Amino acid sequence: QVQLVESGGGLVQAGGSLRLSCAASGSGISINAMGWYRQAPEKQRELVAAITPGLTTNYADSVKGRFTISRDNAKNTMYLQMNSLKPEDTAVYYCNAEGMNYGAFPPKSFRSWGQGTQVTVSS
C-alpha cells in the first residue's frame, strides 16, 4: 500500500511563510510525478504546483513567484515552500503522487492522495 503523509500546515499571518512536506511510503515504490493541490471551501480542487522526477516544475499563475515546489527523490518526499502568503491561499492542501508499486506482484501503477493539511492565512 502506498501512503502519503503530509505535514506543515497551520495558521500564519498574511505575508508569512509555511513549508509543507509530503512523505510517500510503501515497499518498492517508484514515484513519477508529484503535485500539490488545494481546495478552498465551496471551490473546486485546483493544482497548485507539480514536479517531475527530473525536477521540472509548473505552477498555477496565482502562486508563481511565491511558492516553490521541490522533491527529494531519495527520500520520496515532496515539499512546498510558501512565501508571501495571502488570505486567498487559505485552503486544504493535498499531496498527490503517481508511479509504480514494485512491492506488489505483479507491479502495478498507483495514484495516491494525502489526507490534506489545513493552511489558514489571516489578514
Backbone as CSV, one residue per row, in Angstrom:
resi,resn,N_x,N_y,N_z,CA_x,CA_y,CA_z,C_x,C_y,C_z
1,GLN,0.841,-1.173,0.000,0.000,0.000,0.000,0.884,1.233,0.000
2,VAL,0.551,2.203,-0.843,1.276,3.457,-0.924,0.533,4.486,-0.092
3,GLN,1.249,5.109,0.810,0.655,6.117,1.671,1.411,7.431,1.553
4,LEU,0.673,8.524,1.627,1.239,9.860,1.621,0.887,10.531,2.934
5,VAL,1.887,11.042,3.609,1.701,11.701,4.890,2.157,13.140,4.773
6,GLU,1.256,14.061,5.053,1.531,15.476,4.926,1.756,16.104,6.292
7,SER,2.508,17.176,6.282,2.737,17.935,7.494,3.093,19.368,7.123
8,GLY,3.028,20.249,8.086,3.472,21.612,7.892,2.388,22.657,7.790
9,GLY,1.140,22.245,7.717,0.065,23.211,7.659,-0.113,23.922,8.984
10,GLY,-0.869,24.993,8.946,-1.112,25.741,10.158,-1.674,27.106,9.872
11,LEU,-1.631,27.931,10.884,-2.131,29.299,10.814,-0.959,30.261,10.720
12,VAL,-1.042,31.174,9.778,0.021,32.142,9.582,-0.590,33.471,9.185
13,GLN,0.083,34.536,9.529,-0.370,35.856,9.143,-0.035,36.142,7.685
14,ALA,-0.806,37.014,7.078,-0.519,37.419,5.711,0.910,37.927,5.599
15,GLY,1.580,37.500,4.547,2.975,37.842,4.358,3.941,36.841,4.937
16,GLY,3.429,35.909,5.720,4.265,34.908,6.340,4.546,33.732,5.427
17,SER,5.186,32.728,5.999,5.617,31.570,5.228,5.269,30.277,5.939
18,LEU,5.067,29.250,5.154,4.904,27.892,5.639,5.620,26.952,4.683
19,ARG,6.036,25.821,5.202,6.656,24.791,4.388,5.914,23.481,4.605
20,LEU,5.300,22.989,3.553,4.570,21.739,3.602,5.473,20.598,3.161
21,SER,5.280,19.456,3.785,6.024,18.263,3.425,5.058,17.131,3.135
22,CYS,5.449,16.274,2.232,4.669,15.096,1.889,5.627,13.932,1.729
23,ALA,5.507,12.961,2.593,6.368,11.792,2.560,5.589,10.593,2.051
24,ALA,6.106,9.971,1.029,5.495,8.775,0.467,6.174,7.551,1.042
25,SER,5.384,6.567,1.395,5.931,5.342,1.949,5.255,4.136,1.324
26,GLY,5.967,3.051,1.347,5.492,1.811,0.767,6.669,1.058,0.203
27,SER,6.667,-0.222,0.382,7.795,-1.013,-0.075,7.836,-1.063,-1.593
28,GLY,8.999,-0.764,-2.127,9.226,-0.917,-3.552,8.528,0.083,-4.450
29,ILE,8.216,1.266,-3.935,7.529,2.252,-4.762,8.525,3.085,-5.556
30,SER,8.097,3.464,-6.736,8.862,4.354,-7.597,7.925,5.454,-8.050
31,ILE,8.179,6.665,-7.611,7.277,7.775,-7.847,7.666,8.524,-9.106
32,ASN,6.672,8.800,-9.920,6.878,9.622,-11.102,6.538,11.074,-10.750
33,ALA,5.426,11.560,-11.223,5.067,12.947,-10.965,4.466,13.105,-9.569
34,MET,4.669,14.266,-9.000,4.067,14.631,-7.734,3.496,16.038,-7.870
35,GLY,2.535,16.336,-7.049,1.950,17.658,-7.111,1.240,18.034,-5.830
36,TRP,1.041,19.318,-5.678,0.253,19.869,-4.588,-1.028,20.452,-5.152
37,TYR,-2.125,20.083,-4.555,-3.431,20.626,-4.872,-3.967,21.356,-3.651
38,ARG,-4.939,22.203,-3.881,-5.609,22.833,-2.761,-7.087,22.998,-3.064
39,GLN,-7.856,23.045,-2.016,-9.287,23.206,-2.154,-9.789,24.123,-1.046
40,ALA,-10.319,25.244,-1.456,-10.936,26.178,-0.541,-12.410,25.825,-0.394
41,PRO,-13.046,26.272,0.679,-14.460,25.964,0.869,-15.308,26.365,-0.327
42,GLU,-16.147,25.469,-0.755,-17.081,25.686,-1.850,-16.396,25.990,-3.177
43,LYS,-15.155,25.568,-3.310,-14.433,25.727,-4.559,-13.903,24.376,-5.030
44,GLN,-13.601,24.299,-6.309,-13.042,23.087,-6.872,-11.589,22.922,-6.450
45,ARG,-11.176,21.681,-6.328,-9.782,21.413,-6.055,-8.947,21.823,-7.265
46,GLU,-7.870,22.523,-7.020,-7.033,23.014,-8.094,-5.587,22.602,-7.891
47,LEU,-4.910,22.406,-8.997,-3.489,22.107,-8.960,-2.719,23.380,-8.672
48,VAL,-1.886,23.328,-7.662,-1.068,24.469,-7.274,0.303,24.404,-7.922
49,ALA,0.931,23.247,-7.830,2.270,23.067,-8.364,2.514,21.599,-8.609
50,ALA,3.329,21.305,-9.597,3.675,19.931,-9.930,5.159,19.838,-10.215
51,ILE,5.699,18.641,-10.032,7.123,18.436,-10.238,7.361,17.031,-10.751
52,THR,8.264,16.913,-11.712,8.617,15.632,-12.291,9.846,15.070,-11.595
53,PRO,10.174,13.790,-11.852,11.412,13.252,-11.286,12.648,14.022,-11.711
54,GLY,12.624,14.599,-12.904,13.735,15.409,-13.371,13.714,16.826,-12.857
55,LEU,12.788,17.132,-11.950,12.688,18.412,-11.253,12.141,19.536,-12.129
56,THR,11.489,19.186,-13.227,10.737,20.180,-13.967,9.503,20.564,-13.161
57,THR,9.243,21.844,-13.057,8.149,22.329,-12.217,7.162,23.151,-13.020
58,ASN,5.936,23.172,-12.525,4.881,24.004,-13.074,4.062,24.566,-11.923
59,TYR,3.607,25.794,-12.082,2.875,26.478,-11.038,1.612,27.116,-11.577
60,ALA,0.615,27.170,-10.727,-0.542,27.988,-11.030,-0.125,29.453,-11.036
61,ASP,-0.748,30.226,-11.905,-0.385,31.636,-12.008,-0.524,32.368,-10.672
62,SER,-1.477,31.949,-9.871,-1.751,32.634,-8.627,-0.631,32.498,-7.592
63,VAL,0.255,31.524,-7.779,1.304,31.302,-6.790,2.699,31.490,-7.349
64,LYS,2.824,31.760,-8.626,4.141,31.944,-9.227,4.898,33.070,-8.537
65,GLY,6.150,32.808,-8.264,6.980,33.787,-7.593,6.873,33.762,-6.095
66,ARG,5.888,33.047,-5.559,5.698,32.970,-4.112,5.912,31.563,-3.568
67,PHE,5.498,30.563,-4.335,5.604,29.174,-3.904,6.720,28.481,-4.669
68,THR,7.366,27.542,-4.010,8.397,26.733,-4.644,8.166,25.269,-4.299
69,ILE,8.015,24.447,-5.321,7.860,23.020,-5.118,9.214,22.351,-5.311
70,SER,9.484,21.357,-4.512,10.735,20.626,-4.618,10.503,19.185,-4.176
71,ARG,11.482,18.342,-4.427,11.367,16.957,-4.007,12.738,16.365,-3.755
72,ASP,12.758,15.404,-2.877,13.944,14.626,-2.592,13.622,13.206,-3.027
73,ASN,14.121,12.832,-4.179,13.776,11.529,-4.738,14.263,10.379,-3.867
74,ALA,15.403,10.559,-3.225,15.937,9.510,-2.374,15.039,9.254,-1.173
75,LYS,14.387,10.300,-0.688,13.517,10.174,0.471,12.048,10.027,0.096
76,ASN,11.744,10.076,-1.199,10.356,10.052,-1.656,9.520,11.104,-0.937
77,THR,10.076,12.279,-0.840,9.440,13.369,-0.124,9.341,14.600,-1.013
78,MET,8.218,15.270,-0.929,7.963,16.478,-1.693,7.685,17.621,-0.726
79,TYR,8.051,18.820,-1.144,7.885,19.990,-0.309,7.198,21.105,-1.090
80,LEU,6.565,21.969,-0.351,6.025,23.186,-0.928,6.367,24.334,0.008
81,GLN,7.309,25.149,-0.415,7.669,26.340,0.332,6.746,27.465,-0.100
82,MET,5.999,27.997,0.837,5.012,29.026,0.557,5.432,30.306,1.251
83,ASN,5.755,31.301,0.462,6.158,32.599,0.977,5.138,33.655,0.581
84,SER,5.213,34.783,1.257,4.317,35.905,0.965,2.867,35.450,0.896
85,LEU,2.465,34.701,1.878,1.131,34.116,1.872,0.054,35.182,1.951
86,LYS,-1.033,34.900,1.272,-2.173,35.789,1.207,-3.400,35.087,1.771
87,PRO,-4.383,35.834,2.252,-5.595,35.189,2.747,-6.249,34.276,1.712
88,GLU,-6.154,34.614,0.448,-6.746,33.780,-0.582,-6.024,32.455,-0.781
89,ASP,-4.880,32.281,-0.133,-4.200,30.993,-0.149,-4.803,30.013,0.845
90,THR,-5.697,30.484,1.679,-6.326,29.626,2.669,-7.074,28.487,1.987
91,ALA,-6.738,27.269,2.369,-7.336,26.089,1.754,-6.789,24.852,2.444
92,VAL,-7.384,23.724,2.120,-6.796,22.449,2.470,-5.868,22.046,1.336
93,TYR,-4.640,21.766,1.662,-3.639,21.409,0.675,-3.430,19.902,0.672
94,TYR,-3.439,19.326,-0.514,-3.332,17.890,-0.682,-2.099,17.518,-1.484
95,CYS,-1.431,16.511,-1.039,-0.316,15.931,-1.765,-0.830,14.846,-2.690
96,ASN,-0.271,14.781,-3.876,-0.625,13.745,-4.830,0.638,13.176,-5.453
97,ALA,0.650,11.874,-5.651,1.793,11.222,-6.274,1.323,10.066,-7.125
98,GLU,2.031,9.836,-8.195,1.744,8.706,-9.062,3.043,8.002,-9.400
99,GLY,2.933,6.739,-9.681,4.117,5.974,-10.015,3.813,4.497,-10.078
100,MET,4.822,3.710,-9.758,4.706,2.260,-9.779,5.020,1.691,-8.414
101,ASN,4.260,0.695,-8.038,4.490,-0.027,-6.805,5.113,-1.372,-7.138
102,TYR,6.413,-1.453,-6.975,7.129,-2.701,-7.238,7.138,-3.613,-6.022
103,GLY,6.547,-3.159,-4.936,6.387,-4.033,-3.790,5.260,-5.023,-3.959
104,ALA,4.416,-4.773,-4.920,3.332,-5.688,-5.243,3.752,-6.590,-6.390
105,PHE,3.127,-7.728,-6.472,3.382,-8.613,-7.585,2.069,-9.079,-8.195
106,PRO,1.906,-8.846,-9.503,2.838,-8.090,-10.342,2.848,-6.603,-9.989
107,PRO,3.895,-5.890,-10.360,3.922,-4.449,-10.090,2.726,-3.754,-10.712
108,LYS,2.240,-2.738,-10.042,1.099,-2.004,-10.550,1.258,-0.507,-10.325
109,SER,0.614,0.248,-11.178,0.661,1.696,-11.053,-0.220,2.159,-9.903
110,PHE,0.065,3.352,-9.423,-0.745,3.917,-8.364,-0.881,5.416,-8.537
111,ARG,-1.902,5.939,-7.955,-2.095,7.364,-7.808,-2.713,7.569,-6.430
112,SER,-1.998,8.244,-5.570,-2.402,8.367,-4.182,-2.534,9.822,-3.767
113,TRP,-3.380,10.026,-2.797,-3.615,11.336,-2.206,-3.289,11.311,-0.723
114,GLY,-2.764,12.408,-0.248,-2.621,12.584,1.174,-3.949,12.950,1.803
115,GLN,-3.955,13.038,3.106,-5.192,13.315,3.831,-5.573,14.787,3.805
116,GLY,-4.656,15.623,3.419,-4.884,17.057,3.392,-4.393,17.727,4.659
117,THR,-3.879,18.914,4.501,-3.439,19.707,5.639,-3.956,21.128,5.484
118,GLN,-4.493,21.652,6.559,-5.137,22.960,6.516,-4.105,24.074,6.579
119,VAL,-4.213,25.000,5.658,-3.419,26.221,5.667,-4.379,27.388,5.795
120,THR,-4.203,28.166,6.835,-5.053,29.320,7.072,-4.186,30.564,7.162
121,VAL,-4.481,31.533,6.329,-3.731,32.784,6.295,-4.658,33.890,6.771
122,SER,-4.300,34.501,7.855,-5.123,35.546,8.434,-4.725,36.906,7.882
123,SER,-5.708,37.774,7.773,-5.455,39.130,7.319,-5.275,40.071,8.490
